Amino acid sequence: MAAFRYNKVNKETQSRWNASKENKRKMVEKLENLVRKSCLERTGKEPIGVEVW
């Protein structure tokens, strides 16, 4: 019975972890686009690279 409960908790934890990573990926993508757009507006050039972490 304890093994079943452990697996259930582990799956729930993995699910939350994956959801958190997906939210982070979306936010980073949004920030990268924002920085690229801002740079293009200010300088008229597309930035070579953008680092968001």
PDB file of N, CA, C, O and CB in Angstrom:
ATOM      1  N   MET A   1       0.822  -1.194   0.000  1.00  0.00           N
ATOM      2  CA  MET A   1       0.000   0.000   0.000  1.00  0.00           C
ATOM      3  C   MET A   1       0.871   1.264   0.000  1.00  0.00           C
ATOM      4  O   MET A   1       0.549   2.238  -0.680  1.00  0.00           O
ATOM      5  CB  MET A   1      -0.938  -0.005   1.211  1.00  0.00           C
ATOM      6  N   ALA A   2       1.950   1.249   0.747  1.00  0.00           N
ATOM      7  CA  ALA A   2       2.819   2.420   0.809  1.00  0.00           C
ATOM      8  C   ALA A   2       3.465   2.690  -0.541  1.00  0.00           C
ATOM      9  O   ALA A   2       3.653   3.849  -0.910  1.00  0.00           O
ATOM     10  CB  ALA A   2       3.895   2.232   1.877  1.00  0.00           C
ATOM     11  N   ALA A   3       3.809   1.638  -1.288  1.00  0.00           N
ATOM     12  CA  ALA A   3       4.413   1.821  -2.608  1.00  0.00           C
ATOM     13  C   ALA A   3       3.428   2.494  -3.552  1.00  0.00           C
ATOM     14  O   ALA A   3       3.818   3.356  -4.340  1.00  0.00           O
ATOM     15  CB  ALA A   3       4.872   0.471  -3.189  1.00  0.00           C
ATOM     16  N   PHE A   4       2.167   2.114  -3.484  1.00  0.00           N
ATOM     17  CA  PHE A   4       1.145   2.731  -4.327  1.00  0.00           C
ATOM     18  C   PHE A   4       1.043   4.229  -4.031  1.00  0.00           C
ATOM     19  O   PHE A   4       0.994   5.043  -4.952  1.00  0.00           O
ATOM     20  CB  PHE A   4      -0.222   2.045  -4.112  1.00  0.00           C
ATOM     21  N   ARG A   5       1.012   4.584  -2.768  1.00  0.00           N
ATOM     22  CA  ARG A   5       0.926   5.981  -2.362  1.00  0.00           C
ATOM     23  C   ARG A   5       2.158   6.748  -2.826  1.00  0.00           C
ATOM     24  O   ARG A   5       2.043   7.887  -3.279  1.00  0.00           O
ATOM     25  CB  ARG A   5       0.770   6.092  -0.840  1.00  0.00           C
ATOM     26  N   TYR A   6       3.345   6.131  -2.717  1.00  0.00           N
ATOM     27  CA  TYR A   6       4.583   6.775  -3.151  1.00  0.00           C
ATOM     28  C   TYR A   6       4.539   7.049  -4.653  1.00  0.00           C
ATOM     29  O   TYR A   6       4.897   8.142  -5.092  1.00  0.00           O
ATOM     30  CB  TYR A   6       5.806   5.898  -2.799  1.00  0.00           C
ATOM     31  N   ASN A   7       4.103   6.068  -5.445  1.00  0.00           N
ATOM     32  CA  ASN A   7       4.025   6.255  -6.885  1.00  0.00           C
ATOM     33  C   ASN A   7       3.052   7.359  -7.260  1.00  0.00           C
ATOM     34  O   ASN A   7       3.315   8.144  -8.171  1.00  0.00           O
ATOM     35  CB  ASN A   7       3.621   4.966  -7.555  1.00  0.00           C
ATOM     36  N   LYS A   8       1.924   7.418  -6.555  1.00  0.00           N
ATOM     37  CA  LYS A   8       0.932   8.451  -6.820  1.00  0.00           C
ATOM     38  C   LYS A   8       1.514   9.838  -6.517  1.00  0.00           C
ATOM     39  O   LYS A   8       1.357  10.768  -7.308  1.00  0.00           O
ATOM     40  CB  LYS A   8      -0.343   8.203  -5.983  1.00  0.00           C
ATOM     41  N   VAL A   9       2.172   9.966  -5.389  1.00  0.00           N
ATOM     42  CA  VAL A   9       2.790  11.242  -5.012  1.00  0.00           C
ATOM     43  C   VAL A   9       3.881  11.600  -6.012  1.00  0.00           C
ATOM     44  O   VAL A   9       4.009  12.755  -6.418  1.00  0.00           O
ATOM     45  CB  VAL A   9       3.373  11.173  -3.574  1.00  0.00           C
ATOM     46  N   ASN A  10       4.662  10.607  -6.404  1.00  0.00           N
ATOM     47  CA  ASN A  10       5.740  10.852  -7.349  1.00  0.00           C
ATOM     48  C   ASN A  10       5.181  11.338  -8.689  1.00  0.00           C
ATOM     49  O   ASN A  10       5.746  12.249  -9.294  1.00  0.00           O
ATOM     50  CB  ASN A  10       6.579   9.579  -7.547  1.00  0.00           C
ATOM     51  N   LYS A  11       4.087  10.749  -9.158  1.00  0.00           N
ATOM     52  CA  LYS A  11       3.462  11.163 -10.416  1.00  0.00           C
ATOM     53  C   LYS A  11       2.913  12.579 -10.307  1.00  0.00           C
ATOM     54  O   LYS A  11       3.038  13.371 -11.241  1.00  0.00           O
ATOM     55  CB  LYS A  11       2.339  10.190 -10.805  1.00  0.00           C
ATOM     56  N   GLU A  12       2.310  12.895  -9.175  1.00  0.00           N
ATOM     57  CA  GLU A  12       1.782  14.246  -8.968  1.00  0.00           C
ATOM     58  C   GLU A  12       2.911  15.262  -8.952  1.00  0.00           C
ATOM     59  O   GLU A  12       2.795  16.344  -9.527  1.00  0.00           O
ATOM     60  CB  GLU A  12       0.982  14.322  -7.657  1.00  0.00           C
ATOM     61  N   THR A  13       4.000  14.908  -8.292  1.00  0.00           N
ATOM     62  CA  THR A  13       5.160  15.793  -8.242  1.00  0.00           C
ATOM     63  C   THR A  13       5.733  16.002  -9.630  1.00  0.00           C
ATOM     64  O   THR A  13       6.065  17.128 -10.002  1.00  0.00           O
ATOM     65  CB  THR A  13       6.230  15.227  -7.310  1.00  0.00           C
ATOM     66  N   GLN A  14       5.852  14.937 -10.397  1.00  0.00           N
ATOM     67  CA  GLN A  14       6.370  15.034 -11.762  1.00  0.00           C
ATOM     68  C   GLN A  14       5.447  15.892 -12.625  1.00  0.00           C
ATOM     69  O   GLN A  14       5.914  16.674 -13.453  1.00  0.00           O
ATOM     70  CB  GLN A  14       6.530  13.630 -12.383  1.00  0.00           C
ATOM     71  N   SER A  15       4.161  15.746 -12.432  1.00  0.00           N
ATOM     72  CA  SER A  15       3.194  16.539 -13.186  1.00  0.00           C
ATOM     73  C   SER A  15       3.343  18.029 -12.879  1.00  0.00           C
ATOM     74  O   SER A  15       3.341  18.858 -13.789  1.00  0.00           O
ATOM     75  CB  SER A  15       1.768  16.077 -12.872  1.00  0.00           C
ATOM     76  N   ARG A  16       3.472  18.364 -11.595  1.00  0.00           N
ATOM     77  CA  ARG A  16       3.665  19.769 -11.204  1.00  0.00           C
ATOM     78  C   ARG A  16       4.983  20.306 -11.747  1.00  0.00           C
ATOM     79  O   ARG A  16       5.046  21.446 -12.205  1.00  0.00           O
ATOM     80  CB  ARG A  16       3.629  19.916  -9.671  1.00  0.00           C
ATOM     81  N   TRP A  17       6.035  19.491 -11.698  1.00  0.00           N
ATOM     82  CA  TRP A  17       7.356  19.884 -12.201  1.00  0.00           C
ATOM     83  C   TRP A  17       7.262  20.200 -13.702  1.00  0.00           C
ATOM     84  O   TRP A  17       7.766  21.225 -14.159  1.00  0.00           O
ATOM     85  CB  TRP A  17       8.410  18.754 -11.939  1.00  0.00           C
ATOM     86  N   ASN A  18       6.615  19.313 -14.455  1.00  0.00           N
ATOM     87  CA  ASN A  18       6.480  19.514 -15.898  1.00  0.00           C
ATOM     88  C   ASN A  18       5.664  20.764 -16.214  1.00  0.00           C
ATOM     89  O   ASN A  18       5.997  21.505 -17.139  1.00  0.00           O
ATOM     90  CB  ASN A  18       5.831  18.291 -16.544  1.00  0.00           C
ATOM     91  N   ALA A  19       4.605  21.001 -15.455  1.00  0.00           N
ATOM     92  CA  ALA A  19       3.780  22.193 -15.659  1.00  0.00           C
ATOM     93  C   ALA A  19       4.591  23.456 -15.363  1.00  0.00           C
ATOM     94  O   ALA A  19       4.474  24.455 -16.073  1.00  0.00           O
ATOM     95  CB  ALA A  19       2.517  22.140 -14.763  1.00  0.00           C
ATOM     96  N   SER A  20       5.408  23.408 -14.318  1.00  0.00           N
ATOM     97  CA  SER A  20       6.252  24.547 -13.971  1.00  0.00           C
ATOM     98  C   SER A  20       7.270  24.825 -15.073  1.00  0.00           C
ATOM     99  O   SER A  20       7.499  25.979 -15.434  1.00  0.00           O
ATOM    100  CB  SER A  20       6.968  24.296 -12.639  1.00  0.00           C
ATOM    101  N   LYS A  21       7.879  23.771 -15.605  1.00  0.00           N
ATOM    102  CA  LYS A  21       8.864  23.940 -16.683  1.00  0.00           C
ATOM    103  C   LYS A  21       8.212  24.515 -17.938  1.00  0.00           C
ATOM    104  O   LYS A  21       8.810  25.344 -18.624  1.00  0.00           O
ATOM    105  CB  LYS A  21       9.537  22.595 -17.012  1.00  0.00           C
ATOM    106  N   GLU A  22       7.004  24.085 -18.235  1.00  0.00           N
ATOM    107  CA  GLU A  22       6.290  24.593 -19.409  1.00  0.00           C
ATOM    108  C   GLU A  22       5.959  26.077 -19.229  1.00  0.00           C
ATOM    109  O   GLU A  22       6.095  26.866 -20.164  1.00  0.00           O
ATOM    110  CB  GLU A  22       4.993  23.777 -19.654  1.00  0.00           C
ATOM    111  N   ASN A  23       5.524  26.452 -18.017  1.00  0.00           N
ATOM    112  CA  ASN A  23       5.252  27.866 -17.733  1.00  0.00           C
ATOM    113  C   ASN A  23       6.519  28.698 -17.878  1.00  0.00           C
ATOM    114  O   ASN A  23       6.483  29.796 -18.431  1.00  0.00           O
ATOM    115  CB  ASN A  23       4.669  28.033 -16.317  1.00  0.00           C
ATOM    116  N   LYS A  24       7.632  28.182 -17.385  1.00  0.00           N
ATOM    117  CA  LYS A  24       8.902  28.897 -17.498  1.00  0.00           C
ATOM    118  C   LYS A  24       9.299  29.042 -18.965  1.00  0.00           C
ATOM    119  O   LYS A  24       9.743  30.112 -19.383  1.00  0.00           O
ATOM    120  CB  LYS A  24      10.011  28.164 -16.710  1.00  0.00           C
ATOM    121  N   ARG A  25       9.143  27.972 -19.752  1.00  0.00           N
ATOM    122  CA  ARG A  25       9.501  28.021 -21.168  1.00  0.00           C
ATOM    123  C   ARG A  25       8.681  29.095 -21.894  1.00  0.00           C
ATOM    124  O   ARG A  25       9.217  29.842 -22.713  1.00  0.00           O
ATOM    125  CB  ARG A  25       9.281  26.639 -21.827  1.00  0.00           C
ATOM    126  N   LYS A  26       7.386  29.169 -21.591  1.00  0.00           N
ATOM    127  CA  LYS A  26       6.520  30.169 -22.216  1.00  0.00           C
ATOM    128  C   LYS A  26       6.930  31.581 -21.813  1.00  0.00           C
ATOM    129  O   LYS A  26       6.941  32.490 -22.643  1.00  0.00           O
ATOM    130  CB  LYS A  26       5.056  29.919 -21.838  1.00  0.00           C
ATOM    131  N   MET A  27       7.268  31.763 -20.533  1.00  0.00           N
ATOM    132  CA  MET A  27       7.665  33.091 -20.054  1.00  0.00           C
ATOM    133  C   MET A  27       8.982  33.531 -20.694  1.00  0.00           C
ATOM    134  O   MET A  27       9.131  34.689 -21.085  1.00  0.00           O
ATOM    135  CB  MET A  27       7.795  33.092 -18.519  1.00  0.00           C
ATOM    136  N   VAL A  28       9.930  32.609 -20.796  1.00  0.00           N
ATOM    137  CA  VAL A  28      11.220  32.937 -21.417  1.00  0.00           C
ATOM    138  C   VAL A  28      11.003  33.317 -22.878  1.00  0.00           C
ATOM    139  O   VAL A  28      11.588  34.284 -23.365  1.00  0.00           O
ATOM    140  CB  VAL A  28      12.212  31.741 -21.307  1.00  0.00           C
ATOM    141  N   GLU A  29      10.168  32.562 -23.572  1.00  0.00           N
ATOM    142  CA  GLU A  29       9.873  32.869 -24.971  1.00  0.00           C
ATOM    143  C   GLU A  29       9.244  34.258 -25.101  1.00  0.00           C
ATOM    144  O   GLU A  29       9.588  35.016 -26.008  1.00  0.00           O
ATOM    145  CB  GLU A  29       8.937  31.802 -25.568  1.00  0.00           C
ATOM    146  N   LYS A  30       8.326  34.585 -24.196  1.00  0.00           N
ATOM    147  CA  LYS A  30       7.666  35.890 -24.200  1.00  0.00           C
ATOM    148  C   LYS A  30       8.689  37.009 -23.948  1.00  0.00           C
ATOM    149  O   LYS A  30       8.669  38.039 -24.622  1.00  0.00           O
ATOM    150  CB  LYS A  30       6.544  35.931 -23.129  1.00  0.00           C
ATOM    151  N   LEU A  31       9.577  36.797 -22.977  1.00  0.00           N
ATOM    152  CA  LEU A  31      10.591  37.799 -22.668  1.00  0.00           C
ATOM    153  C   LEU A  31      11.576  37.970 -23.825  1.00  0.00           C
ATOM    154  O   LEU A  31      11.964  39.094 -24.144  1.00  0.00           O
ATOM    155  CB  LEU A  31      11.341  37.415 -21.392  1.00  0.00           C
ATOM    156  N   GLU A  32      11.982  36.867 -24.455  1.00  0.00           N
ATOM    157  CA  GLU A  32      12.889  36.964 -25.600  1.00  0.00           C
ATOM    158  C   GLU A  32      12.253  37.794 -26.715  1.00  0.00           C
ATOM    159  O   GLU A  32      12.909  38.656 -27.299  1.00  0.00           O
ATOM    160  CB  GLU A  32      13.256  35.556 -26.121  1.00  0.00           C
ATOM    161  N   ASN A  33      10.997  37.540 -27.006  1.00  0.00           N
ATOM    162  CA  ASN A  33      10.305  38.308 -28.049  1.00  0.00           C
ATOM    163  C   ASN A  33      10.219  39.781 -27.679  1.00  0.00           C
ATOM    164  O   ASN A  33      10.395  40.651 -28.531  1.00  0.00           O
ATOM    165  CB  ASN A  33       8.897  37.747 -28.285  1.00  0.00           C
ATOM    166  N   LEU A  34       9.951  40.059 -26.413  1.00  0.00           N
ATOM    167  CA  LEU A  34       9.870  41.440 -25.943  1.00  0.00           C
ATOM    168  C   LEU A  34      11.216  42.149 -26.100  1.00  0.00           C
ATOM    169  O   LEU A  34      11.269  43.291 -26.557  1.00  0.00           O
ATOM    170  CB  LEU A  34       9.417  41.479 -24.474  1.00  0.00           C
ATOM    171  N   VAL A  35      12.299  41.473 -25.722  1.00  0.00           N
ATOM    172  CA  VAL A  35      13.636  42.065 -25.835  1.00  0.00           C
ATOM    173  C   VAL A  35      14.006  42.283 -27.301  1.00  0.00           C
ATOM    174  O   VAL A  35      14.533  43.336 -27.660  1.00  0.00           O
ATOM    175  CB  VAL A  35      14.687  41.165 -25.150  1.00  0.00           C
ATOM    176  N   ARG A  36      13.733  41.297 -28.139  1.00  0.00           N
ATOM    177  CA  ARG A  36      14.024  41.434 -29.573  1.00  0.00           C
ATOM    178  C   ARG A  36      13.264  42.616 -30.177  1.00  0.00           C
ATOM    179  O   ARG A  36      13.839  43.407 -30.925  1.00  0.00           O
ATOM    180  CB  ARG A  36      13.660  40.136 -30.321  1.00  0.00           C
ATOM    181  N   LYS A  37      11.985  42.735 -29.858  1.00  0.00           N
ATOM    182  CA  LYS A  37      11.167  43.827 -30.385  1.00  0.00           C
ATOM    183  C   LYS A  37      11.690  45.180 -29.900  1.00  0.00           C
ATOM    184  O   LYS A  37      11.786  46.133 -30.673  1.00  0.00           O
ATOM    185  CB  LYS A  37       9.696  43.645 -29.969  1.00  0.00           C
ATOM    186  N   SER A  38      12.027  45.249 -28.609  1.00  0.00           N
ATOM    187  CA  SER A  38      12.548  46.489 -28.042  1.00  0.00           C
ATOM    188  C   SER A  38      13.853  46.895 -28.710  1.00  0.00           C
ATOM    189  O   SER A  38      14.050  48.064 -29.042  1.00  0.00           O
ATOM    190  CB  SER A  38      12.754  46.339 -26.539  1.00  0.00           C
ATOM    191  N   CYS A  39      14.741  45.932 -28.906  1.00  0.00           N
ATOM    192  CA  CYS A  39      16.033  46.212 -29.542  1.00  0.00           C
ATOM    193  C   CYS A  39      15.829  46.682 -30.981  1.00  0.00           C
ATOM    194  O   CYS A  39      16.483  47.624 -31.428  1.00  0.00           O
ATOM    195  CB  CYS A  39      16.937  44.958 -29.512  1.00  0.00           C
ATOM    196  N   LEU A  40      14.927  46.028 -31.700  1.00  0.00           N
ATOM    197  CA  LEU A  40      14.645  46.390 -33.087  1.00  0.00           C
ATOM    198  C   LEU A  40      14.085  47.801 -33.167  1.00  0.00           C
ATOM    199  O   LEU A  40      14.444  48.556 -34.071  1.00  0.00           O
ATOM    200  CB  LEU A  40      13.663  45.394 -33.717  1.00  0.00           C
ATOM    201  N   GLU A  41      13.211  48.168 -32.238  1.00  0.00           N
ATOM    202  CA  GLU A  41      12.639  49.515 -32.219  1.00  0.00           C
ATOM    203  C   GLU A  41      13.693  50.567 -31.896  1.00  0.00           C
ATOM    204  O   GLU A  41      13.699  51.646 -32.489  1.00  0.00           O
ATOM    205  CB  GLU A  41      11.503  49.591 -31.204  1.00  0.00           C
ATOM    206  N   ARG A  42      14.589  50.254 -30.953  1.00  0.00           N
ATOM    207  CA  ARG A  42      15.604  51.234 -30.541  1.00  0.00           C
ATOM    208  C   ARG A  42      16.725  51.399 -31.559  1.00  0.00           C
ATOM    209  O   ARG A  42      17.151  52.521 -31.833  1.00  0.00           O
ATOM    210  CB  ARG A  42      16.197  50.830 -29.214  1.00  0.00           C
ATOM    211  N   THR A  43      17.201  50.302 -32.119  1.00  0.00           N
ATOM    212  CA  THR A  43      18.381  50.353 -32.972  1.00  0.00           C
ATOM    213  C   THR A  43      18.079  50.155 -34.452  1.00  0.00           C
ATOM    214  O   THR A  43      18.893  50.511 -35.305  1.00  0.00           O
ATOM    215  CB  THR A  43      19.356  49.323 -32.530  1.00  0.00           C
ATOM    216  N   GLY A  44      16.935  49.598 -34.756  1.00  0.00           N
ATOM    217  CA  GLY A  44      16.607  49.303 -36.145  1.00  0.00           C
ATOM    218  C   GLY A  44      17.246  48.018 -36.631  1.00  0.00           C
ATOM    219  O   GLY A  44      17.123  47.668 -37.804  1.00  0.00           O
ATOM    220  N   LYS A  45      17.925  47.313 -35.745  1.00  0.00           N
ATOM    221  CA  LYS A  45      18.589  46.061 -36.106  1.00  0.00           C
ATOM    222  C   LYS A  45      18.083  44.931 -35.215  1.00  0.00           C
ATOM    223  O   LYS A  45      17.755  45.127 -34.045  1.00  0.00           O
ATOM    224  CB  LYS A  45      20.128  46.198 -35.984  1.00  0.00           C
ATOM    225  N   GLU A  46      18.032  43.752 -35.808  1.00  0.00           N
ATOM    226  CA  GLU A  46      17.686  42.549 -35.050  1.00  0.00           C
ATOM    227  C   GLU A  46      18.889  42.165 -34.186  1.00  0.00           C
ATOM    228  O   GLU A  46      20.011  42.136 -34.690  1.00  0.00           O
ATOM    229  CB  GLU A  46      17.275  41.367 -36.007  1.00  0.00           C
ATOM    230  N   PRO A  47      18.685  41.870 -32.893  1.00  0.00           N
ATOM    231  CA  PRO A  47      19.828  41.486 -32.060  1.00  0.00           C
ATOM    232  C   PRO A  47      20.417  40.139 -32.514  1.00  0.00           C
ATOM    233  O   PRO A  47      19.701  39.268 -33.007  1.00  0.00           O
ATOM    234  CB  PRO A  47      19.402  41.407 -30.576  1.00  0.00           C
ATOM    235  N   ILE A  48      21.712  39.996 -32.338  1.00  0.00           N
ATOM    236  CA  ILE A  48      22.392  38.743 -32.694  1.00  0.00           C
ATOM    237  C   ILE A  48      21.940  37.624 -31.790  1.00  0.00           C
ATOM    238  O   ILE A  48      21.673  36.515 -32.254  1.00  0.00           O
ATOM    239  CB  ILE A  48      23.915  38.902 -32.610  1.00  0.00           C
ATOM    240  N   GLY A  49      21.852  37.899 -30.518  1.00  0.00           N
ATOM    241  CA  GLY A  49      21.437  36.873 -29.550  1.00  0.00           C
ATOM    242  C   GLY A  49      20.761  37.526 -28.368  1.00  0.00           C
ATOM    243  O   GLY A  49      21.001  38.690 -28.049  1.00  0.00           O
ATOM    244  N   VAL A  50      19.919  36.757 -27.731  1.00  0.00           N
ATOM    245  CA  VAL A  50      19.213  37.227 -26.537  1.00  0.00           C
ATOM    246  C   VAL A  50      19.385  36.157 -25.468  1.00  0.00           C
ATOM    247  O   VAL A  50      19.179  34.971 -25.725  1.00  0.00           O
ATOM    248  CB  VAL A  50      17.681  37.513 -26.831  1.00  0.00           C
ATOM    249  N   GLU A  51      19.762  36.579 -24.277  1.00  0.00           N
ATOM    250  CA  GLU A  51      19.916  35.635 -23.182  1.00  0.00           C
ATOM    251  C   GLU A  51      18.957  35.994 -22.070  1.00  0.00           C
ATOM    252  O   GLU A  51      19.063  37.060 -21.463  1.00  0.00           O
ATOM    253  CB  GLU A  51      21.362  35.616 -22.666  1.00  0.00           C
ATOM    254  N   VAL A  52      18.034  35.111 -21.808  1.00  0.00           N
ATOM    255  CA  VAL A  52      17.069  35.278 -20.727  1.00  0.00           C
ATOM    256  C   VAL A  52      17.148  34.040 -19.864  1.00  0.00           C
ATOM    257  O   VAL A  52      17.018  32.928 -20.375  1.00  0.00           O
ATOM    258  CB  VAL A  52      15.614  35.507 -21.268  1.00  0.00           C
ATOM    259  N   TRP A  53      17.360  34.204 -18.548  1.00  0.00           N
ATOM    260  CA  TRP A  53      17.433  33.036 -17.663  1.00  0.00           C
ATOM    261  C   TRP A  53      16.982  33.397 -16.289  1.00  0.00           C
ATOM    262  O   TRP A  53      16.971  32.547 -15.399  1.00  0.00           O
ATOM    263  CB  TRP A  53      18.839  32.467 -17.613  1.00  0.00           C
TER     264      TRP A  53
END
